Amino acid sequence: MVQGGVLGPLLFLLYVDDVAKLFSTSVLCKLYADDVKLYSVTVIQTEQDASELQSSLDALVAWSDQWQLSISSKQSAVLAVLCLGQTDIDQCYAIKQASVSLVSEIRDLS
């Protein structure tokens, strides 16, 4: 493939087009270049809320394995934002049994 051409980015967009359809209505994703951002549209207050987000992450990992795109747990992070108070849910998220680090801030490319 020719570098710098317009066909490469278009083909990549077609390649990843179905990733947004993997998740339930309570989990949204944002795509920017080769980055994927998953987030819950509701505040995670229960084990069920946390489990749904982990299930979405598992679906993303399964999709990436199917399409031979790797996801690095070392380059992934969970952004903890406390808006209305502390939650009792102490959920650890994982990618293929490797825990994802919890951070209080993250540099966003999009």
PDB file as gemmi writes it, atoms N, CA and C in Angstrom:
CRYST1    1.000    1.000    1.000  90.00  90.00  90.00 P 1                      
ATOM      1  N   MET A   1       0.844  -1.180   0.000  1.00  0.00           N  
ATOM      2  CA  MET A   1       0.000   0.000   0.000  1.00  0.00           C  
ATOM      3  C   MET A   1       0.892   1.247   0.000  1.00  0.00           C  
ATOM      4  N   VAL A   2       0.503   2.255  -0.699  1.00  0.00           N  
ATOM      5  CA  VAL A   2       1.251   3.491  -0.814  1.00  0.00           C  
ATOM      6  C   VAL A   2       1.044   4.324   0.447  1.00  0.00           C  
ATOM      7  N   GLN A   3       2.148   4.738   1.060  1.00  0.00           N  
ATOM      8  CA  GLN A   3       2.033   5.591   2.244  1.00  0.00           C  
ATOM      9  C   GLN A   3       1.628   6.998   1.827  1.00  0.00           C  
ATOM     10  N   GLY A   4       0.831   7.632   2.664  1.00  0.00           N  
ATOM     11  CA  GLY A   4       0.393   8.981   2.385  1.00  0.00           C  
ATOM     12  C   GLY A   4      -0.810   9.056   1.462  1.00  0.00           C  
ATOM     13  N   GLY A   5      -1.317   7.923   1.045  1.00  0.00           N  
ATOM     14  CA  GLY A   5      -2.481   7.917   0.176  1.00  0.00           C  
ATOM     15  C   GLY A   5      -3.764   8.072   0.971  1.00  0.00           C  
ATOM     16  N   VAL A   6      -4.846   8.336   0.283  1.00  0.00           N  
ATOM     17  CA  VAL A   6      -6.140   8.491   0.942  1.00  0.00           C  
ATOM     18  C   VAL A   6      -6.845   7.156   1.139  1.00  0.00           C  
ATOM     19  N   LEU A   7      -6.390   6.130   0.449  1.00  0.00           N  
ATOM     20  CA  LEU A   7      -7.050   4.838   0.531  1.00  0.00           C  
ATOM     21  C   LEU A   7      -6.805   4.139   1.874  1.00  0.00           C  
ATOM     22  N   GLY A   8      -5.609   4.273   2.425  1.00  0.00           N  
ATOM     23  CA  GLY A   8      -5.261   3.619   3.692  1.00  0.00           C  
ATOM     24  C   GLY A   8      -6.201   3.994   4.836  1.00  0.00           C  
ATOM     25  N   PRO A   9      -6.378   5.281   5.141  1.00  0.00           N  
ATOM     26  CA  PRO A   9      -7.296   5.663   6.220  1.00  0.00           C  
ATOM     27  C   PRO A   9      -8.742   5.223   5.966  1.00  0.00           C  
ATOM     28  N   LEU A  10      -9.172   5.273   4.711  1.00  0.00           N  
ATOM     29  CA  LEU A  10     -10.524   4.841   4.381  1.00  0.00           C  
ATOM     30  C   LEU A  10     -10.694   3.342   4.643  1.00  0.00           C  
ATOM     31  N   LEU A  11      -9.716   2.557   4.239  1.00  0.00           N  
ATOM     32  CA  LEU A  11      -9.777   1.112   4.475  1.00  0.00           C  
ATOM     33  C   LEU A  11      -9.757   0.796   5.971  1.00  0.00           C  
ATOM     34  N   PHE A  12      -8.965   1.549   6.747  1.00  0.00           N  
ATOM     35  CA  PHE A  12      -8.934   1.336   8.197  1.00  0.00           C  
ATOM     36  C   PHE A  12     -10.296   1.642   8.819  1.00  0.00           C  
ATOM     37  N   LEU A  13     -10.943   2.711   8.374  1.00  0.00           N  
ATOM     38  CA  LEU A  13     -12.273   3.046   8.895  1.00  0.00           C  
ATOM     39  C   LEU A  13     -13.281   1.940   8.587  1.00  0.00           C  
ATOM     40  N   LEU A  14     -13.209   1.377   7.400  1.00  0.00           N  
ATOM     41  CA  LEU A  14     -14.089   0.260   7.057  1.00  0.00           C  
ATOM     42  C   LEU A  14     -13.771  -0.967   7.903  1.00  0.00           C  
ATOM     43  N   TYR A  15     -12.504  -1.153   8.211  1.00  0.00           N  
ATOM     44  CA  TYR A  15     -12.041  -2.289   9.006  1.00  0.00           C  
ATOM     45  C   TYR A  15     -12.594  -2.235  10.430  1.00  0.00           C  
ATOM     46  N   VAL A  16     -12.654  -1.051  11.039  1.00  0.00           N  
ATOM     47  CA  VAL A  16     -13.078  -0.918  12.432  1.00  0.00           C  
ATOM     48  C   VAL A  16     -14.521  -0.420  12.578  1.00  0.00           C  
ATOM     49  N   ASP A  17     -15.241  -0.312  11.478  1.00  0.00           N  
ATOM     50  CA  ASP A  17     -16.592   0.256  11.494  1.00  0.00           C  
ATOM     51  C   ASP A  17     -17.540  -0.465  12.451  1.00  0.00           C  
ATOM     52  N   ASP A  18     -17.471  -1.767  12.567  1.00  0.00           N  
ATOM     53  CA  ASP A  18     -18.429  -2.523  13.372  1.00  0.00           C  
ATOM     54  C   ASP A  18     -18.117  -2.538  14.858  1.00  0.00           C  
ATOM     55  N   VAL A  19     -17.008  -1.981  15.294  1.00  0.00           N  
ATOM     56  CA  VAL A  19     -16.651  -2.044  16.717  1.00  0.00           C  
ATOM     57  C   VAL A  19     -17.672  -1.301  17.585  1.00  0.00           C  
ATOM     58  N   ALA A  20     -18.233  -0.239  17.102  1.00  0.00           N  
ATOM     59  CA  ALA A  20     -19.186   0.543  17.892  1.00  0.00           C  
ATOM     60  C   ALA A  20     -20.500  -0.200  18.134  1.00  0.00           C  
ATOM     61  N   LYS A  21     -20.758  -1.234  17.348  1.00  0.00           N  
ATOM     62  CA  LYS A  21     -22.003  -1.991  17.487  1.00  0.00           C  
ATOM     63  C   LYS A  21     -21.906  -3.118  18.517  1.00  0.00           C  
ATOM     64  N   LEU A  22     -20.758  -3.260  19.165  1.00  0.00           N  
ATOM     65  CA  LEU A  22     -20.538  -4.355  20.114  1.00  0.00           C  
ATOM     66  C   LEU A  22     -21.196  -4.129  21.475  1.00  0.00           C  
ATOM     67  N   PHE A  23     -21.480  -2.907  21.827  1.00  0.00           N  
ATOM     68  CA  PHE A  23     -21.786  -2.557  23.203  1.00  0.00           C  
ATOM     69  C   PHE A  23     -23.271  -2.295  23.426  1.00  0.00           C  
ATOM     70  N   SER A  24     -23.686  -2.468  24.678  1.00  0.00           N  
ATOM     71  CA  SER A  24     -25.075  -2.179  25.043  1.00  0.00           C  
ATOM     72  C   SER A  24     -25.298  -0.671  25.032  1.00  0.00           C  
ATOM     73  N   THR A  25     -26.527  -0.275  25.236  1.00  0.00           N  
ATOM     74  CA  THR A  25     -26.847   1.157  25.187  1.00  0.00           C  
ATOM     75  C   THR A  25     -26.288   1.928  26.377  1.00  0.00           C  
ATOM     76  N   SER A  26     -25.888   1.228  27.442  1.00  0.00           N  
ATOM     77  CA  SER A  26     -25.348   1.930  28.605  1.00  0.00           C  
ATOM     78  C   SER A  26     -23.842   2.148  28.514  1.00  0.00           C  
ATOM     79  N   VAL A  27     -23.200   1.597  27.491  1.00  0.00           N  
ATOM     80  CA  VAL A  27     -21.761   1.785  27.281  1.00  0.00           C  
ATOM     81  C   VAL A  27     -21.555   2.359  25.888  1.00  0.00           C  
ATOM     82  N   LEU A  28     -20.873   3.479  25.826  1.00  0.00           N  
ATOM     83  CA  LEU A  28     -20.585   4.131  24.551  1.00  0.00           C  
ATOM     84  C   LEU A  28     -19.103   4.025  24.254  1.00  0.00           C  
ATOM     85  N   CYS A  29     -18.769   4.158  22.980  1.00  0.00           N  
ATOM     86  CA  CYS A  29     -17.357   4.165  22.615  1.00  0.00           C  
ATOM     87  C   CYS A  29     -17.084   5.352  21.702  1.00  0.00           C  
ATOM     88  N   LYS A  30     -15.878   5.823  21.806  1.00  0.00           N  
ATOM     89  CA  LYS A  30     -15.378   6.883  20.924  1.00  0.00           C  
ATOM     90  C   LYS A  30     -14.132   6.334  20.246  1.00  0.00           C  
ATOM     91  N   LEU A  31     -14.028   6.545  18.953  1.00  0.00           N  
ATOM     92  CA  LEU A  31     -12.883   6.101  18.179  1.00  0.00           C  
ATOM     93  C   LEU A  31     -12.134   7.317  17.663  1.00  0.00           C  
ATOM     94  N   TYR A  32     -10.815   7.278  17.800  1.00  0.00           N  
ATOM     95  CA  TYR A  32      -9.976   8.339  17.258  1.00  0.00           C  
ATOM     96  C   TYR A  32      -8.673   7.691  16.798  1.00  0.00           C  
ATOM     97  N   ALA A  33      -8.407   7.738  15.524  1.00  0.00           N  
ATOM     98  CA  ALA A  33      -7.241   7.075  14.931  1.00  0.00           C  
ATOM     99  C   ALA A  33      -7.256   5.616  15.353  1.00  0.00           C  
ATOM    100  N   ASP A  34      -6.229   5.166  16.068  1.00  0.00           N  
ATOM    101  CA  ASP A  34      -6.217   3.772  16.505  1.00  0.00           C  
ATOM    102  C   ASP A  34      -6.513   3.641  17.995  1.00  0.00           C  
ATOM    103  N   ASP A  35      -7.153   4.640  18.583  1.00  0.00           N  
ATOM    104  CA  ASP A  35      -7.534   4.612  19.997  1.00  0.00           C  
ATOM    105  C   ASP A  35      -9.031   4.365  20.134  1.00  0.00           C  
ATOM    106  N   VAL A  36      -9.398   3.638  21.181  1.00  0.00           N  
ATOM    107  CA  VAL A  36     -10.797   3.385  21.508  1.00  0.00           C  
ATOM    108  C   VAL A  36     -11.005   3.808  22.954  1.00  0.00           C  
ATOM    109  N   LYS A  37     -12.077   4.544  23.186  1.00  0.00           N  
ATOM    110  CA  LYS A  37     -12.426   4.981  24.535  1.00  0.00           C  
ATOM    111  C   LYS A  37     -13.803   4.423  24.853  1.00  0.00           C  
ATOM    112  N   LEU A  38     -13.912   3.617  25.915  1.00  0.00           N  
ATOM    113  CA  LEU A  38     -15.198   3.099  26.377  1.00  0.00           C  
ATOM    114  C   LEU A  38     -15.597   3.848  27.628  1.00  0.00           C  
ATOM    115  N   TYR A  39     -16.882   4.156  27.742  1.00  0.00           N  
ATOM    116  CA  TYR A  39     -17.347   4.766  28.980  1.00  0.00           C  
ATOM    117  C   TYR A  39     -18.806   4.447  29.218  1.00  0.00           C  
ATOM    118  N   SER A  40     -19.151   4.435  30.493  1.00  0.00           N  
ATOM    119  CA  SER A  40     -20.523   4.163  30.899  1.00  0.00           C  
ATOM    120  C   SER A  40     -21.300   5.469  30.887  1.00  0.00           C  
ATOM    121  N   VAL A  41     -22.526   5.422  30.387  1.00  0.00           N  
ATOM    122  CA  VAL A  41     -23.345   6.634  30.365  1.00  0.00           C  
ATOM    123  C   VAL A  41     -24.000   6.884  31.714  1.00  0.00           C  
ATOM    124  N   THR A  42     -23.938   5.892  32.583  1.00  0.00           N  
ATOM    125  CA  THR A  42     -24.465   6.053  33.934  1.00  0.00           C  
ATOM    126  C   THR A  42     -23.321   5.990  34.937  1.00  0.00           C  
ATOM    127  N   VAL A  43     -23.536   6.546  36.099  1.00  0.00           N  
ATOM    128  CA  VAL A  43     -22.553   6.451  37.172  1.00  0.00           C  
ATOM    129  C   VAL A  43     -22.505   5.005  37.639  1.00  0.00           C  
ATOM    130  N   ILE A  44     -21.318   4.470  37.776  1.00  0.00           N  
ATOM    131  CA  ILE A  44     -21.176   3.081  38.214  1.00  0.00           C  
ATOM    132  C   ILE A  44     -21.352   3.039  39.727  1.00  0.00           C  
ATOM    133  N   GLN A  45     -22.526   2.527  40.142  1.00  0.00           N  
ATOM    134  CA  GLN A  45     -22.855   2.488  41.558  1.00  0.00           C  
ATOM    135  C   GLN A  45     -23.062   1.076  42.079  1.00  0.00           C  
ATOM    136  N   THR A  46     -23.291   0.129  41.184  1.00  0.00           N  
ATOM    137  CA  THR A  46     -23.566  -1.237  41.613  1.00  0.00           C  
ATOM    138  C   THR A  46     -22.589  -2.189  40.946  1.00  0.00           C  
ATOM    139  N   GLU A  47     -22.535  -3.405  41.472  1.00  0.00           N  
ATOM    140  CA  GLU A  47     -21.702  -4.451  40.871  1.00  0.00           C  
ATOM    141  C   GLU A  47     -22.160  -4.713  39.428  1.00  0.00           C  
ATOM    142  N   GLN A  48     -23.470  -4.627  39.189  1.00  0.00           N  
ATOM    143  CA  GLN A  48     -24.020  -4.845  37.844  1.00  0.00           C  
ATOM    144  C   GLN A  48     -23.499  -3.792  36.860  1.00  0.00           C  
ATOM    145  N   ASP A  49     -23.445  -2.535  37.293  1.00  0.00           N  
ATOM    146  CA  ASP A  49     -22.918  -1.466  36.441  1.00  0.00           C  
ATOM    147  C   ASP A  49     -21.461  -1.748  36.067  1.00  0.00           C  
ATOM    148  N   ALA A  50     -20.661  -2.126  37.054  1.00  0.00           N  
ATOM    149  CA  ALA A  50     -19.250  -2.422  36.818  1.00  0.00           C  
ATOM    150  C   ALA A  50     -19.095  -3.651  35.934  1.00  0.00           C  
ATOM    151  N   SER A  51     -19.937  -4.645  36.154  1.00  0.00           N  
ATOM    152  CA  SER A  51     -19.882  -5.869  35.359  1.00  0.00           C  
ATOM    153  C   SER A  51     -20.226  -5.600  33.900  1.00  0.00           C  
ATOM    154  N   GLU A  52     -21.162  -4.705  33.670  1.00  0.00           N  
ATOM    155  CA  GLU A  52     -21.542  -4.367  32.294  1.00  0.00           C  
ATOM    156  C   GLU A  52     -20.401  -3.686  31.552  1.00  0.00           C  
ATOM    157  N   LEU A  53     -19.675  -2.820  32.242  1.00  0.00           N  
ATOM    158  CA  LEU A  53     -18.528  -2.170  31.609  1.00  0.00           C  
ATOM    159  C   LEU A  53     -17.421  -3.192  31.327  1.00  0.00           C  
ATOM    160  N   GLN A  54     -17.181  -4.124  32.262  1.00  0.00           N  
ATOM    161  CA  GLN A  54     -16.184  -5.167  32.027  1.00  0.00           C  
ATOM    162  C   GLN A  54     -16.610  -6.081  30.878  1.00  0.00           C  
ATOM    163  N   SER A  55     -17.898  -6.385  30.779  1.00  0.00           N  
ATOM    164  CA  SER A  55     -18.396  -7.206  29.669  1.00  0.00           C  
ATOM    165  C   SER A  55     -18.163  -6.515  28.328  1.00  0.00           C  
ATOM    166  N   SER A  56     -18.333  -5.204  28.295  1.00  0.00           N  
ATOM    167  CA  SER A  56     -18.071  -4.441  27.078  1.00  0.00           C  
ATOM    168  C   SER A  56     -16.591  -4.472  26.730  1.00  0.00           C  
ATOM    169  N   LEU A  57     -15.750  -4.372  27.750  1.00  0.00           N  
ATOM    170  CA  LEU A  57     -14.311  -4.464  27.529  1.00  0.00           C  
ATOM    171  C   LEU A  57     -13.935  -5.853  27.009  1.00  0.00           C  
ATOM    172  N   ASP A  58     -14.558  -6.894  27.565  1.00  0.00           N  
ATOM    173  CA  ASP A  58     -14.325  -8.263  27.084  1.00  0.00           C  
ATOM    174  C   ASP A  58     -14.771  -8.422  25.631  1.00  0.00           C  
ATOM    175  N   ALA A  59     -15.891  -7.803  25.268  1.00  0.00           N  
ATOM    176  CA  ALA A  59     -16.377  -7.864  23.885  1.00  0.00           C  
ATOM    177  C   ALA A  59     -15.393  -7.174  22.945  1.00  0.00           C  
ATOM    178  N   LEU A  60     -14.821  -6.064  23.381  1.00  0.00           N  
ATOM    179  CA  LEU A  60     -13.820  -5.363  22.579  1.00  0.00           C  
ATOM    180  C   LEU A  60     -12.574  -6.223  22.389  1.00  0.00           C  
ATOM    181  N   VAL A  61     -12.153  -6.898  23.454  1.00  0.00           N  
ATOM    182  CA  VAL A  61     -10.982  -7.773  23.369  1.00  0.00           C  
ATOM    183  C   VAL A  61     -11.254  -8.935  22.414  1.00  0.00           C  
ATOM    184  N   ALA A  62     -12.430  -9.537  22.498  1.00  0.00           N  
ATOM    185  CA  ALA A  62     -12.788 -10.642  21.592  1.00  0.00           C  
ATOM    186  C   ALA A  62     -12.811 -10.162  20.148  1.00  0.00           C  
ATOM    187  N   TRP A  63     -13.370  -8.971  19.910  1.00  0.00           N  
ATOM    188  CA  TRP A  63     -13.404  -8.406  18.562  1.00  0.00           C  
ATOM    189  C   TRP A  63     -11.984  -8.176  18.052  1.00  0.00           C  
ATOM    190  N   SER A  64     -11.129  -7.621  18.905  1.00  0.00           N  
ATOM    191  CA  SER A  64      -9.759  -7.324  18.473  1.00  0.00           C  
ATOM    192  C   SER A  64      -8.982  -8.605  18.191  1.00  0.00           C  
ATOM    193  N   ASP A  65      -9.227  -9.653  18.965  1.00  0.00           N  
ATOM    194  CA  ASP A  65      -8.584 -10.941  18.686  1.00  0.00           C  
ATOM    195  C   ASP A  65      -9.043 -11.500  17.346  1.00  0.00           C  
ATOM    196  N   GLN A  66     -10.337 -11.385  17.088  1.00  0.00           N  
ATOM    197  CA  GLN A  66     -10.892 -11.885  15.822  1.00  0.00           C  
ATOM    198  C   GLN A  66     -10.259 -11.180  14.623  1.00  0.00           C  
ATOM    199  N   TRP A  67     -10.051  -9.890  14.751  1.00  0.00           N  
ATOM    200  CA  TRP A  67      -9.511  -9.098  13.642  1.00  0.00           C  
ATOM    201  C   TRP A  67      -8.003  -8.890  13.735  1.00  0.00           C  
ATOM    202  N   GLN A  68      -7.359  -9.611  14.647  1.00  0.00           N  
ATOM    203  CA  GLN A  68      -5.906  -9.595  14.811  1.00  0.00           C  
ATOM    204  C   GLN A  68      -5.348  -8.202  15.094  1.00  0.00           C  
ATOM    205  N   LEU A  69      -6.042  -7.485  15.950  1.00  0.00           N  
ATOM    206  CA  LEU A  69      -5.586  -6.184  16.436  1.00  0.00           C  
ATOM    207  C   LEU A  69      -5.329  -6.335  17.933  1.00  0.00           C  
ATOM    208  N   SER A  70      -4.144  -6.034  18.369  1.00  0.00           N  
ATOM    209  CA  SER A  70      -3.828  -6.246  19.783  1.00  0.00           C  
ATOM    210  C   SER A  70      -4.230  -5.032  20.619  1.00  0.00           C  
ATOM    211  N   ILE A  71      -4.612  -5.322  21.855  1.00  0.00           N  
ATOM    212  CA  ILE A  71      -4.911  -4.274  22.834  1.00  0.00           C  
ATOM    213  C   ILE A  71      -3.910  -4.439  23.964  1.00  0.00           C  
ATOM    214  N   SER A  72      -3.207  -3.393  24.286  1.00  0.00           N  
ATOM    215  CA  SER A  72      -2.203  -3.434  25.335  1.00  0.00           C  
ATOM    216  C   SER A  72      -2.814  -3.022  26.667  1.00  0.00           C  
ATOM    217  N   SER A  73      -2.750  -3.918  27.654  1.00  0.00           N  
ATOM    218  CA  SER A  73      -3.245  -3.548  28.989  1.00  0.00           C  
ATOM    219  C   SER A  73      -2.327  -2.517  29.635  1.00  0.00           C  
ATOM    220  N   LYS A  74      -1.057  -2.491  29.230  1.00  0.00           N  
ATOM    221  CA  LYS A  74      -0.107  -1.521  29.791  1.00  0.00           C  
ATOM    222  C   LYS A  74      -0.379  -0.107  29.286  1.00  0.00           C  
ATOM    223  N   GLN A  75      -0.932   0.013  28.085  1.00  0.00           N  
ATOM    224  CA  GLN A  75      -1.246   1.330  27.535  1.00  0.00           C  
ATOM    225  C   GLN A  75      -2.697   1.717  27.769  1.00  0.00           C  
ATOM    226  N   SER A  76      -3.434   0.874  28.477  1.00  0.00           N  
ATOM    227  CA  SER A  76      -4.839   1.144  28.792  1.00  0.00           C  
ATOM    228  C   SER A  76      -4.947   1.646  30.222  1.00  0.00           C  
ATOM    229  N   ALA A  77      -6.013   2.375  30.503  1.00  0.00           N  
ATOM    230  CA  ALA A  77      -6.207   2.904  31.845  1.00  0.00           C  
ATOM    231  C   ALA A  77      -7.687   3.074  32.130  1.00  0.00           C  
ATOM    232  N   VAL A  78      -8.017   3.017  33.402  1.00  0.00           N  
ATOM    233  CA  VAL A  78      -9.365   3.306  33.873  1.00  0.00           C  
ATOM    234  C   VAL A  78      -9.296   4.663  34.545  1.00  0.00           C  
ATOM    235  N   LEU A  79     -10.102   5.576  34.063  1.00  0.00           N  
ATOM    236  CA  LEU A  79     -10.137   6.920  34.624  1.00  0.00           C  
ATOM    237  C   LEU A  79     -11.218   6.962  35.691  1.00  0.00           C  
ATOM    238  N   ALA A  80     -10.819   7.183  36.923  1.00  0.00           N  
ATOM    239  CA  ALA A  80     -11.770   7.247  38.036  1.00  0.00           C  
ATOM    240  C   ALA A  80     -12.163   8.697  38.260  1.00  0.00           C  
ATOM    241  N   VAL A  81     -13.429   8.967  38.105  1.00  0.00           N  
ATOM    242  CA  VAL A  81     -13.941  10.318  38.310  1.00  0.00           C  
ATOM    243  C   VAL A  81     -15.017  10.250  39.374  1.00  0.00           C  
ATOM    244  N   LEU A  82     -14.820  10.979  40.447  1.00  0.00           N  
ATOM    245  CA  LEU A  82     -15.815  11.035  41.512  1.00  0.00           C  
ATOM    246  C   LEU A  82     -16.547  12.356  41.410  1.00  0.00           C  
ATOM    247  N   CYS A  83     -17.804  12.296  41.050  1.00  0.00           N  
ATOM    248  CA  CYS A  83     -18.577  13.516  40.863  1.00  0.00           C  
ATOM    249  C   CYS A  83     -19.462  13.815  42.063  1.00  0.00           C  
ATOM    250  N   LEU A  84     -20.221  12.817  42.486  1.00  0.00           N  
ATOM    251  CA  LEU A  84     -21.231  13.052  43.509  1.00  0.00           C  
ATOM    252  C   LEU A  84     -20.908  12.368  44.828  1.00  0.00           C  
ATOM    253  N   GLY A  85     -19.737  11.847  44.974  1.00  0.00           N  
ATOM    254  CA  GLY A  85     -19.379  11.180  46.219  1.00  0.00           C  
ATOM    255  C   GLY A  85     -18.722   9.847  45.977  1.00  0.00           C  
ATOM    256  N   GLN A  86     -18.342   9.225  47.048  1.00  0.00           N  
ATOM    257  CA  GLN A  86     -17.619   7.955  46.988  1.00  0.00           C  
ATOM    258  C   GLN A  86     -18.575   6.811  46.706  1.00  0.00           C  
ATOM    259  N   THR A  87     -18.117   5.845  45.962  1.00  0.00           N  
ATOM    260  CA  THR A  87     -18.886   4.639  45.708  1.00  0.00           C  
ATOM    261  C   THR A  87     -18.227   3.474  46.442  1.00  0.00           C  
ATOM    262  N   ASP A  88     -19.019   2.501  46.831  1.00  0.00           N  
ATOM    263  CA  ASP A  88     -18.486   1.346  47.533  1.00  0.00           C  
ATOM    264  C   ASP A  88     -17.978   0.276  46.586  1.00  0.00           C  
ATOM    265  N   ILE A  89     -18.183   0.452  45.311  1.00  0.00           N  
ATOM    266  CA  ILE A  89     -17.755  -0.539  44.332  1.00  0.00           C  
ATOM    267  C   ILE A  89     -16.259  -0.374  44.109  1.00  0.00           C  
ATOM    268  N   ASP A  90     -15.515  -1.420  44.390  1.00  0.00           N  
ATOM    269  CA  ASP A  90     -14.074  -1.407  44.198  1.00  0.00           C  
ATOM    270  C   ASP A  90     -13.751  -2.363  43.059  1.00  0.00           C  
ATOM    271  N   GLN A  91     -14.143  -2.000  41.847  1.00  0.00           N  
ATOM    272  CA  GLN A  91     -14.024  -2.866  40.676  1.00  0.00           C  
ATOM    273  C   GLN A  91     -12.649  -2.733  40.054  1.00  0.00           C  
ATOM    274  N   CYS A  92     -12.057  -3.849  39.749  1.00  0.00           N  
ATOM    275  CA  CYS A  92     -10.811  -3.905  38.993  1.00  0.00           C  
ATOM    276  C   CYS A  92     -11.155  -4.359  37.580  1.00  0.00           C  
ATOM    277  N   TYR A  93     -10.767  -3.610  36.592  1.00  0.00           N  
ATOM    278  CA  TYR A  93     -11.026  -3.996  35.215  1.00  0.00           C  
ATOM    279  C   TYR A  93      -9.791  -4.686  34.653  1.00  0.00           C  
ATOM    280  N   ALA A  94     -10.002  -5.598  33.704  1.00  0.00           N  
ATOM    281  CA  ALA A  94      -8.890  -6.386  33.178  1.00  0.00           C  
ATOM    282  C   ALA A  94      -9.036  -6.606  31.682  1.00  0.00           C  
ATOM    283  N   ILE A  95      -7.887  -6.762  31.043  1.00  0.00           N  
ATOM    284  CA  ILE A  95      -7.808  -7.157  29.640  1.00  0.00           C  
ATOM    285  C   ILE A  95      -7.034  -8.466  29.609  1.00  0.00           C  
ATOM    286  N   LYS A  96      -7.727  -9.551  29.258  1.00  0.00           N  
ATOM    287  CA  LYS A  96      -7.117 -10.891  29.226  1.00  0.00           C  
ATOM    288  C   LYS A  96      -6.410 -11.210  30.538  1.00  0.00           C  
ATOM    289  N   GLN A  97      -7.079 -11.079  31.641  1.00  0.00           N  
ATOM    290  CA  GLN A  97      -6.588 -11.353  32.989  1.00  0.00           C  
ATOM    291  C   GLN A  97      -5.465 -10.417  33.453  1.00  0.00           C  
ATOM    292  N   ALA A  98      -5.093  -9.424  32.693  1.00  0.00           N  
ATOM    293  CA  ALA A  98      -4.110  -8.430  33.113  1.00  0.00           C  
ATOM    294  C   ALA A  98      -4.877  -7.193  33.572  1.00  0.00           C  
ATOM    295  N   SER A  99      -4.651  -6.795  34.811  1.00  0.00           N  
ATOM    296  CA  SER A  99      -5.418  -5.667  35.335  1.00  0.00           C  
ATOM    297  C   SER A  99      -5.029  -4.370  34.629  1.00  0.00           C  
ATOM    298  N   VAL A 100      -5.998  -3.491  34.523  1.00  0.00           N  
ATOM    299  CA  VAL A 100      -5.812  -2.190  33.891  1.00  0.00           C  
ATOM    300  C   VAL A 100      -5.622  -1.171  35.000  1.00  0.00           C  
ATOM    301  N   SER A 101      -4.607  -0.343  34.874  1.00  0.00           N  
ATOM    302  CA  SER A 101      -4.279   0.602  35.939  1.00  0.00           C  
ATOM    303  C   SER A 101      -5.366   1.664  36.118  1.00  0.00           C  
ATOM    304  N   LEU A 102      -5.534   2.087  37.357  1.00  0.00           N  
ATOM    305  CA  LEU A 102      -6.481   3.132  37.728  1.00  0.00           C  
ATOM    306  C   LEU A 102      -5.740   4.451  37.811  1.00  0.00           C  
ATOM    307  N   VAL A 103      -6.220   5.459  37.102  1.00  0.00           N  
ATOM    308  CA  VAL A 103      -5.555   6.771  37.084  1.00  0.00           C  
ATOM    309  C   VAL A 103      -6.566   7.863  37.435  1.00  0.00           C  
ATOM    310  N   SER A 104      -6.047   8.999  37.874  1.00  0.00           N  
ATOM    311  CA  SER A 104      -6.924  10.123  38.198  1.00  0.00           C  
ATOM    312  C   SER A 104      -6.947  11.162  37.077  1.00  0.00           C  
ATOM    313  N   GLU A 105      -6.018  11.045  36.136  1.00  0.00           N  
ATOM    314  CA  GLU A 105      -6.013  11.924  34.960  1.00  0.00           C  
ATOM    315  C   GLU A 105      -5.353  11.178  33.813  1.00  0.00           C  
ATOM    316  N   ILE A 106      -5.707  11.611  32.603  1.00  0.00           N  
ATOM    317  CA  ILE A 106      -5.161  10.952  31.419  1.00  0.00           C  
ATOM    318  C   ILE A 106      -5.075  11.972  30.296  1.00  0.00           C  
ATOM    319  N   ARG A 107      -4.066  11.846  29.480  1.00  0.00           N  
ATOM    320  CA  ARG A 107      -3.923  12.736  28.314  1.00  0.00           C  
ATOM    321  C   ARG A 107      -4.801  12.195  27.203  1.00  0.00           C  
ATOM    322  N   ASP A 108      -5.691  13.013  26.712  1.00  0.00           N  
ATOM    323  CA  ASP A 108      -6.673  12.606  25.705  1.00  0.00           C  
ATOM    324  C   ASP A 108      -6.269  13.178  24.352  1.00  0.00           C  
ATOM    325  N   LEU A 109      -6.227  12.306  23.350  1.00  0.00           N  
ATOM    326  CA  LEU A 109      -5.833  12.737  22.016  1.00  0.00           C  
ATOM    327  C   LEU A 109      -6.986  13.336  21.220  1.00  0.00           C  
ATOM    328  N   SER A 110      -8.226  12.972  21.565  1.00  0.00           N  
ATOM    329  CA  SER A 110      -9.342  13.435  20.750  1.00  0.00           C  
ATOM    330  C   SER A 110      -9.979  14.683  21.291  1.00  0.00           C  
TER     331      SER A 110                                                      
END                                                                             
